[in-house]
Amino acid sequence: MRRRILLAILLAVAVTAAVLGIPLGIVASWQIESSYRETLAENARAAAAILDTEIANGQEIDLDQVRAAVPANGLLTVRTSGQEERRYGSSPGEDTVTETADLARDGKVEIAVPAGPMHDRQTTVTLVVVLLVLLSIGTGAVVAIATARRLAKPLRHVAERAARLGGGDFRPDPSRYGVGELDMVAEALDASGTALAQLVQRERQLVGDVSHQLRSRLTALQLRLEPLTVHSDDEVADESKAAQEQADRLAEALDELLAAARAAREVGAEPVDLPHQLPEMAQEWRELLRAEGRNLRTRVADGLMARATPGRLREVVGVLLDNALRHGSGTVSIIARRGDAEGTVVIEVSDTGPGVPDELAPHIFERGFSGGGSTGVGLALARALVEADGGRLELSNRRPAVFSLFLKVPRPSDVPEVRWPAERVPR
C-alpha cells in the first residue's frame, strides 16, 4: 500500500512537471531567439535609416557611420542597385542569425551575427527549466513519502487491529488517525468487537442453559423410568428397561456433544510460554499506569506453560489490568504460579486499592452490571473467553481485589482436531 501511494503521487507530480516543463522550455527558447532577432532587426533598420539619409543627400556611403549598429563579431552587408556590395565587421561563420532592412532606393541592409551565443543562452534556460522540473519532482517525492507514511501507518494499525479481533481480542482501541475514512473503519472495528464480545457471552450462556435444561429433563426421565424397570408386569418392565437404556445413551450423547462443543471453542488453544508472554502483554499497560503514578509488577514461575488461545489470554489480561487501572489504586501485580490442583496454572491480577464492595461482588461478572460507570461488559467477556478455553476466572479476594485466572497445563495428548461423536441409530 505504501509503495502504491508513493508511486501514484510521484507519477502525478512527474506528469504535471512534464506537462508544464516541456512547453515552458519551448516557449523560453523561442522567446530568446525572438529577442535576438528583434534586436538585430532594430539595428538593421537604424543602419538603413542612416544610409538612406546619406544617399538622399547625395553623399558617398560611409559604413563607419553605422558601426554602432553592428554587434560584436557581427557583419553588416549593404546591397544597392548599380553598386558593388559593401561590408563592415567580421565574418560570423556558417551558423548565423540574420536580419535585413530595406533601403528607400532599391537596396537592403543585412546584419548577421554568430548563432552560438543565442544557442548557449537557450541551453542555459533549458537547463534551468530541467532543474526546476527535477526540483518539483524531488519536492513531490518528499511529500509523497510523508503522505505514504502517514497513510500506511494507520492502515497497518487497522490491519493489526482486525487481526487481533479475529484472534479474540475484542477490546476497543481508542487510536484515531485524523483521516475520516480510516477513523470510520476503526469505529466499525470497535463496534464489531463489542458485538462479537456480546455474541460470545450469549453463546456461552445459551450452551450452559441448554445443557442445564436437558440434563434436568433427562434426570427426571431416568428417575421416572427406574421404578418401572421392576414392575410386576414383565412386558412393562422390559419396555422400561429399554427406555432407560435409551435415556442413558441420550445422556452420554449429550455429554459428548457438549465436550465436542467445548473442544471446538478451544481449537485455537495452544501451549503458551507464560514467562515470555505475560511480561509482553503487561508492557503496554505499564506506561499507562506509570502516567498515573502507579507501578506494575510481574512475577512468573520459570518454565510455566498454560494451554490457552493467545488472543483470548491477551484480552483477558487486558480487561483485568484495565479494571485495576480504572477502579483500583496503588501497585498492580501479576503473579503466575502452578495451581494447587494438579494440571492447573493460576494467574493472579491484584492491586492495593480498597477492593470490591460487598454488594457488588456477587454481580461483578454479570453483563451490563458495573459499579464504576463503565459498560459492564469487560469482566463478563473475560470470564466467557476464559471458559471458552476450558478455564475459570474468579474473584478470589475482595479486599484487596484479587482476580484469579485458572488455566490448564498443556498435555502431550492435546490435538487440534475436533472429533464429533458418531451418529447413533435408535434400536
Stockholm file with secondary structure:
# STOCKHOLM 1.0

chainA/1-427         MRRRILLAILLAVAVTAAVLGIPLGIVASWQIESSYRETLAENARAAAAILDTEIANGQEIDLDQVRAAVPANGLLTVRTSGQEERRYGSSPGEDTVTETADLARDGKVEIAVPAGPMHDRQTTVTLVVVLLVLLSIGTGAVVAIATARRLAKPLRHVAERAARLGGGDFRPDPSRYGVGELDMVAEALDASGTALAQLVQRERQLVGDVSHQLRSRLTALQLRLEPLTVHSDDEVADESKAAQEQADRLAEALDELLAAARAAREVGAEPVDLPHQLPEMAQEWRELLRAEGRNLRTRVADGLMARATPGRLREVVGVLLDNALRHGSGTVSIIARRGDAEGTVVIEVSDTGPGVPDELAPHIFERGFSGGGSTGVGLALARALVEADGGRLELSNRRPAVFSLFLKVPRPSDVPEVRWPAERVPR
#=GR chainA/1-427 SS CHHHHHHHHHHHHHHHHHHHHHHHHHHHHHHHHHHHHHHHHHHHHHHHHHHHHHHHTTCCCCGGGGGGGSCTTCEEEEEETTSCCEEEECCCCSSEEEEEEEETTTEEEEEEEESHHHHHHHHHHHHHHHHHHHHHHHHHHHHHHHHHHHHHHHHHHHHHHHHHHHTTCCCCCCCCCSCHHHHHHHHHHHHHHHHHHHHHHHHHHHHHHHHHHHHHHHHHHHHHHHHHTTCSSHHHHHHHHHHHHHHHHHHHHHHHHHHHHHHHHGGGCEEEEHHHHHHHHHHHHHHHHHHTTCCEEEEECTTCEEEECHHHHHHHHHHHHHHHHHHCCSCEEEEEEECSSTTEEEEEEEESSCCCCTTTGGGTTSTTCCSSSSCSCHHHHHHHHHHHTTCEEEEEETTTTEEEEEEECCCTTCCSCCCCCCCCCCC
#=GC SS_cons         CHHHHHHHHHHHHHHHHHHHHHHHHHHHHHHHHHHHHHHHHHHHHHHHHHHHHHHHTTCCCCGGGGGGGSCTTCEEEEEETTSCCEEEECCCCSSEEEEEEEETTTEEEEEEEESHHHHHHHHHHHHHHHHHHHHHHHHHHHHHHHHHHHHHHHHHHHHHHHHHHHTTCCCCCCCCCSCHHHHHHHHHHHHHHHHHHHHHHHHHHHHHHHHHHHHHHHHHHHHHHHHHTTCSSHHHHHHHHHHHHHHHHHHHHHHHHHHHHHHHHGGGCEEEEHHHHHHHHHHHHHHHHHHTTCCEEEEECTTCEEEECHHHHHHHHHHHHHHHHHHCCSCEEEEEEECSSTTEEEEEEEESSCCCCTTTGGGTTSTTCCSSSSCSCHHHHHHHHHHHTTCEEEEEETTTTEEEEEEECCCTTCCSCCCCCCCCCCC
//
